[in-house]
Amino acid sequence: MVTEAIRLLLFPTLMAFAASSDLLTMTISNRVSLALIGGFILLTLVTGMSMSDIGYHLAAAALVLLFTFGFFSRGWIGGGDAKLAAATALWFGFDHLLDYLIYASLFGGALTLLLIQFRLWPLPGVLARQAWLLRLHDKNAGVPYGIALAAAALAVYPDTAWMKPFAF
């Protein structure tokens, strides 16, 4: 029962939290990535994942972290985005990594285009009093890419081995 709850609730809940946090504050807490890592470790223990499979998942996460750290160092993405992408890759391994990255790219591009349009319009007075909307509307602010990363993760997650026991 605990295993099913972790599979069904932990990953989607953390992704939804990461997306909403990035939308509202333009930050993703390290606790989200740490909880994803902890959940992955717990699931590997209770499901009996082989050491070689664990190694492949760790390698996928390390590869993503390497690239996203490079992106972060160039100012292209935030540090929370880099850690979230790597922690997500840990759950997906190489089996679903390409799907995740493609979805993240597509959703991120769409999000960026929407934000560009949103930032061209003046905010109505009632909305201009909302700090999170002002932050989002600021033309000098970045893109809350955690939204795209979380949406991509939620699009891919149902196809993963973690969800196979619930397939109909």
BASE-459482 format. One record per residue (C-alpha): residue number from 1; residue in three letters; x, y, z. Coordinates in Angstrom, 3 decimals, m for minus. Layout:
N
+-----+------+----------+----------+----------+
| pos | code |       xx |       yy |       zz |
+-----+------+----------+----------+----------+
| NUM |  ALA |        X |        Y |        Z |
...
+-----+------+----------+----------+----------+
//
This chain:
168
+-----+------+----------+----------+----------+
| pos | code |       xx |       yy |       zz |
+-----+------+----------+----------+----------+
|   1 |  MET |    0.000 |    0.000 |    0.000 |
|   2 |  VAL |    2.844 |    2.415 |    0.790 |
|   3 |  THR |    4.514 |    1.530 |   m2.501 |
|   4 |  GLU |    1.335 |    2.317 |   m4.437 |
|   5 |  ALA |    0.893 |    5.614 |   m2.604 |
|   6 |  ILE |    4.469 |    6.624 |   m3.410 |
|   7 |  ARG |    4.063 |    5.667 |   m7.068 |
|   8 |  LEU |    0.720 |    7.395 |   m7.484 |
|   9 |  LEU |    1.131 |   10.461 |   m5.298 |
|  10 |  LEU |    4.708 |   11.455 |   m4.497 |
|  11 |  PHE |    6.113 |   12.169 |   m7.955 |
|  12 |  PRO |    3.017 |   13.973 |   m9.340 |
|  13 |  THR |    2.578 |   15.993 |   m6.142 |
|  14 |  LEU |    6.191 |   17.128 |   m6.112 |
|  15 |  MET |    5.994 |   18.084 |   m9.785 |
|  16 |  ALA |    2.819 |   20.099 |   m9.215 |
|  17 |  PHE |    4.453 |   21.800 |   m6.238 |
|  18 |  ALA |    7.596 |   22.622 |   m8.242 |
|  19 |  ALA |    5.534 |   24.132 |  m11.063 |
|  20 |  SER |    3.334 |   26.219 |   m8.784 |
|  21 |  SER |    6.303 |   27.340 |   m6.713 |
|  22 |  ASP |    8.186 |   28.455 |   m9.818 |
|  23 |  LEU |    5.107 |   30.262 |  m11.123 |
|  24 |  LEU |    4.456 |   32.121 |   m7.880 |
|  25 |  THR |    7.998 |   32.772 |   m6.615 |
|  26 |  MET |   10.338 |   32.061 |   m9.563 |
|  27 |  THR |   12.180 |   29.599 |   m7.314 |
|  28 |  ILE |   12.161 |   25.848 |   m6.800 |
|  29 |  SER |   13.189 |   24.725 |   m3.343 |
|  30 |  ASN |   16.066 |   22.280 |   m2.965 |
|  31 |  ARG |   13.673 |   20.274 |   m0.807 |
|  32 |  VAL |   11.671 |   19.307 |   m3.895 |
|  33 |  SER |   14.716 |   17.782 |   m5.587 |
|  34 |  LEU |   15.806 |   16.127 |   m2.346 |
|  35 |  ALA |   12.317 |   14.666 |   m1.860 |
|  36 |  LEU |   12.399 |   13.311 |   m5.423 |
|  37 |  ILE |   15.767 |   11.682 |   m4.745 |
|  38 |  GLY |   14.514 |   10.252 |   m1.451 |
|  39 |  GLY |   11.353 |    8.935 |   m3.097 |
|  40 |  PHE |   13.393 |    7.289 |   m5.820 |
|  41 |  ILE |   15.652 |    5.596 |   m3.261 |
|  42 |  LEU |   12.656 |    4.418 |   m1.279 |
|  43 |  LEU |   10.969 |    3.004 |   m4.376 |
|  44 |  THR |   14.107 |    1.195 |   m5.486 |
|  45 |  LEU |   14.273 |   m0.463 |   m2.070 |
|  46 |  VAL |   10.640 |   m1.535 |   m1.906 |
|  47 |  THR |   10.450 |   m2.661 |   m5.545 |
|  48 |  GLY |   13.776 |   m4.479 |   m5.571 |
|  49 |  MET |   15.290 |   m2.614 |   m8.506 |
|  50 |  SER |   18.567 |   m4.195 |   m9.585 |
|  51 |  MET |   21.853 |   m2.429 |   m8.905 |
|  52 |  SER |   22.573 |   m2.165 |  m12.629 |
|  53 |  ASP |   19.216 |   m0.460 |  m13.232 |
|  54 |  ILE |   19.866 |    1.898 |  m10.331 |
|  55 |  GLY |   23.239 |    2.677 |  m11.897 |
|  56 |  TYR |   21.624 |    3.558 |  m15.217 |
|  57 |  HIS |   19.151 |    5.848 |  m13.484 |
|  58 |  LEU |   21.996 |    7.519 |  m11.596 |
|  59 |  ALA |   23.955 |    7.912 |  m14.845 |
|  60 |  ALA |   20.965 |    9.558 |  m16.533 |
|  61 |  ALA |   20.601 |   11.984 |  m13.627 |
|  62 |  ALA |   24.335 |   12.759 |  m13.626 |
|  63 |  LEU |   24.318 |   13.422 |  m17.369 |
|  64 |  VAL |   21.349 |   15.778 |  m17.084 |
|  65 |  LEU |   22.939 |   17.531 |  m14.102 |
|  66 |  LEU |   26.152 |   17.998 |  m16.059 |
|  67 |  PHE |   24.356 |   19.666 |  m18.959 |
|  68 |  THR |   21.929 |   21.691 |  m16.858 |
|  69 |  PHE |   24.754 |   22.918 |  m14.629 |
|  70 |  GLY |   26.428 |   24.190 |  m17.789 |
|  71 |  PHE |   23.188 |   25.916 |  m18.778 |
|  72 |  PHE |   22.931 |   27.417 |  m15.289 |
|  73 |  SER |   26.512 |   28.682 |  m15.378 |
|  74 |  ARG |   25.714 |   30.517 |  m18.616 |
|  75 |  GLY |   22.572 |   32.046 |  m17.090 |
|  76 |  TRP |   20.209 |   30.202 |  m19.398 |
|  77 |  ILE |   18.263 |   28.449 |  m16.624 |
|  78 |  GLY |   17.972 |   28.730 |  m12.872 |
|  79 |  GLY |   19.672 |   26.452 |  m10.379 |
|  80 |  GLY |   16.356 |   25.034 |   m9.205 |
|  81 |  ASP |   15.493 |   24.118 |  m12.785 |
|  82 |  ALA |   18.827 |   22.306 |  m13.185 |
|  83 |  LYS |   18.340 |   20.301 |   m9.995 |
|  84 |  LEU |   14.694 |   19.526 |  m10.785 |
|  85 |  ALA |   15.591 |   18.244 |  m14.257 |
|  86 |  ALA |   18.320 |   15.997 |  m12.834 |
|  87 |  ALA |   16.107 |   14.652 |  m10.044 |
|  88 |  THR |   13.396 |   13.931 |  m12.606 |
|  89 |  ALA |   15.905 |   12.160 |  m14.850 |
|  90 |  LEU |   16.750 |    9.968 |  m11.865 |
|  91 |  TRP |   13.180 |    8.670 |  m11.874 |
|  92 |  PHE |   13.073 |    8.182 |  m15.654 |
|  93 |  GLY |   16.497 |    6.746 |  m16.363 |
|  94 |  PHE |   17.564 |    6.500 |  m19.981 |
|  95 |  ASP |   14.350 |    4.663 |  m20.950 |
|  96 |  HIS |   12.237 |    7.822 |  m20.880 |
|  97 |  LEU |   14.856 |   10.554 |  m20.775 |
|  98 |  LEU |   14.611 |   11.545 |  m24.438 |
|  99 |  ASP |   10.803 |   11.784 |  m24.251 |
| 100 |  TYR |   11.128 |   13.958 |  m21.150 |
| 101 |  LEU |   13.668 |   16.281 |  m22.755 |
| 102 |  ILE |   11.611 |   16.654 |  m25.935 |
| 103 |  TYR |    8.453 |   17.446 |  m23.997 |
| 104 |  ALA |   10.361 |   19.881 |  m21.755 |
| 105 |  SER |   11.729 |   21.651 |  m24.830 |
| 106 |  LEU |    8.335 |   21.900 |  m26.502 |
| 107 |  PHE |    6.505 |   22.987 |  m23.346 |
| 108 |  GLY |    9.315 |   25.409 |  m22.495 |
| 109 |  GLY |    9.171 |   26.979 |  m25.943 |
| 110 |  ALA |    5.407 |   27.380 |  m25.714 |
| 111 |  LEU |    5.692 |   28.828 |  m22.204 |
| 112 |  THR |    8.326 |   31.297 |  m23.356 |
| 113 |  LEU |    6.201 |   32.460 |  m26.287 |
| 114 |  LEU |    3.173 |   32.873 |  m24.012 |
| 115 |  LEU |    5.217 |   34.868 |  m21.525 |
| 116 |  ILE |    6.562 |   37.146 |  m24.253 |
| 117 |  GLN |    2.991 |   37.878 |  m25.335 |
| 118 |  PHE |    1.809 |   38.305 |  m21.733 |
| 119 |  ARG |    4.611 |   40.785 |  m21.037 |
| 120 |  LEU |    3.580 |   42.948 |  m24.002 |
| 121 |  TRP |    0.135 |   43.632 |  m22.544 |
| 122 |  PRO |   m0.402 |   46.092 |  m19.708 |
| 123 |  LEU |   m1.627 |   44.517 |  m16.493 |
| 124 |  PRO |   m5.088 |   45.639 |  m15.363 |
| 125 |  GLY |   m5.032 |   47.520 |  m12.038 |
| 126 |  VAL |   m6.485 |   44.703 |   m9.972 |
| 127 |  LEU |   m3.861 |   42.253 |  m11.267 |
| 128 |  ALA |   m1.022 |   44.765 |  m10.938 |
| 129 |  ARG |   m1.356 |   44.486 |   m7.159 |
| 130 |  GLN |   m0.342 |   40.821 |   m7.185 |
| 131 |  ALA |    3.398 |   40.509 |   m6.487 |
| 132 |  TRP |    3.733 |   37.178 |   m8.290 |
| 133 |  LEU |    2.039 |   38.546 |  m11.412 |
| 134 |  LEU |    4.242 |   41.638 |  m11.380 |
| 135 |  ARG |    7.292 |   39.372 |  m11.152 |
| 136 |  LEU |    5.984 |   37.226 |  m13.995 |
| 137 |  HIS |    5.136 |   40.293 |  m16.072 |
| 138 |  ASP |    8.581 |   41.877 |  m15.670 |
| 139 |  LYS |   10.303 |   41.897 |  m19.073 |
| 140 |  ASN |   13.689 |   41.526 |  m17.376 |
| 141 |  ALA |   12.639 |   38.455 |  m15.412 |
| 142 |  GLY |   13.401 |   34.958 |  m16.575 |
| 143 |  VAL |   11.045 |   32.195 |  m17.539 |
| 144 |  PRO |    9.717 |   29.940 |  m14.773 |
| 145 |  TYR |   10.941 |   26.887 |  m16.663 |
| 146 |  GLY |   10.025 |   24.608 |  m13.767 |
| 147 |  ILE |    6.484 |   24.746 |  m15.122 |
| 148 |  ALA |    7.616 |   23.204 |  m18.410 |
| 149 |  LEU |    9.838 |   20.672 |  m16.644 |
| 150 |  ALA |    6.996 |   19.575 |  m14.388 |
| 151 |  ALA |    4.473 |   19.410 |  m17.237 |
| 152 |  ALA |    6.898 |   17.300 |  m19.272 |
| 153 |  ALA |    7.491 |   15.000 |  m16.314 |
| 154 |  LEU |    3.755 |   14.535 |  m15.779 |
| 155 |  ALA |    3.274 |   13.810 |  m19.498 |
| 156 |  VAL |    5.938 |   11.087 |  m19.447 |
| 157 |  TYR |    5.375 |    9.571 |  m16.006 |
| 158 |  PRO |    2.323 |    7.415 |  m16.893 |
| 159 |  ASP |    4.459 |    5.508 |  m19.428 |
| 160 |  THR |    7.234 |    4.639 |  m16.977 |
| 161 |  ALA |    7.899 |    1.336 |  m15.260 |
| 162 |  TRP |    6.788 |    2.935 |  m11.999 |
| 163 |  MET |    3.237 |    3.096 |  m13.337 |
| 164 |  LYS |    3.106 |   m0.302 |  m15.117 |
| 165 |  PRO |    1.369 |   m2.002 |  m12.167 |
| 166 |  PHE |   m1.555 |    0.381 |  m12.705 |
| 167 |  ALA |   m1.853 |   m0.077 |  m16.495 |
| 168 |  PHE |   m5.191 |   m1.288 |  m17.762 |
+-----+------+----------+----------+----------+
//
